Amino acid sequence: MKERLQEIRERALEQINSTDSLEKLNEVRVSILGKKGELTEVLKGMKDVEPKDRPMVGQIVNETRQAIEEVLENARKELSEKMREIQMKAEVIDVTLPAKKNNVGHSHPNTLALEEIKKIFVGMGYEVVEGPEVEYDYYNFEALNIPANHPAKDEQDTFYINDKIVLRTQTSSVQVREMEKGKLPLRMISPGRVYRADEVDATHSPCFHQVEGLVIDENITFADLKGTLVEFAKEVFGPETKVKFRPHHFPFTEPSAEMDVSCFKCGGKGCRMCKGEGWIEILGCGMVHPHVLEMSGIDTDKYTGFAFGVGLERIALLKYEIDDMRLLYENDARFLKQF
Ligand code: DAH
């Protein structure tokens, strides 16, 4: 029995020393000390040992067990340290490698133009309000003096959800929503997306942006409209900018006008930018039609107002001298970074 134990011990040490992984080490443990392990088998044989020899044999078995456990534990420690070292080496960070570039985006020209427009009007005491893009026909047309069979509706009669709901064709709808609230006086701009059934080309898109403006107070006249929009034009296109108001027609304003600015590129002499005209059209405006005020419950004996509508893309394209609107929607970061 003694020799058997000696033999087990020697073989165990040999096996332990030749293992190179924790899993294999565990296999060795099980094969010796496990329920069906060699040493356990020996213990089961104790019943055949002479009673007088049992204490002695028991002691040797225990010693063997302890010795094997100790070697096993040492081997386990050594192996796990080795594994950890290998892992550390594999995960080492090479601080001399060039850093990964963090790609930072860039504000879109539309955003830049809108920020500027907002700043100008907020500086004049205007509020910025938003309205829904999916809009009732009533707010988009009817309440703006564009009844069902009005020819002005024809051009914009576009994306209907059903016969009462439409993708708004103009941000003028937000005027009505604000007037209806009945809180006067009113000084607001409303930027947002609008939709029309236009084919995509260098100057058109089925989805674009407008900024609507509205002022309603006592004693508001066309002079206030002019003063405000002249100031706006000078802020956006430079202090030398001259403006020109051409009579026009919008159903919701009376009188109505379109405003041109002197070409900021040639100063009015005529160039490619202004197509030789010296002037560039930038917005529509007018005094709010009394019928529009009445429909929204405003007392026309007391209040008057003016309104205007600017195409945001138009301002961005002019300001940054971009000659094709489609570039604004491609969102190529290399393009956007120029502005
Ligand atoms: N909503 C008009 C359009 O889409 C623009 C406009 C013109 C708005 C005159 C106004 C305005 O408020 O007074 O063409």
Residues whose N, C-alpha, C, O or C-beta is under 5 A from the ligand:
A	BS01	DAH	T169 Q170 S172 G213 F250 T253 G284 C285 G286 A307 F308 G309
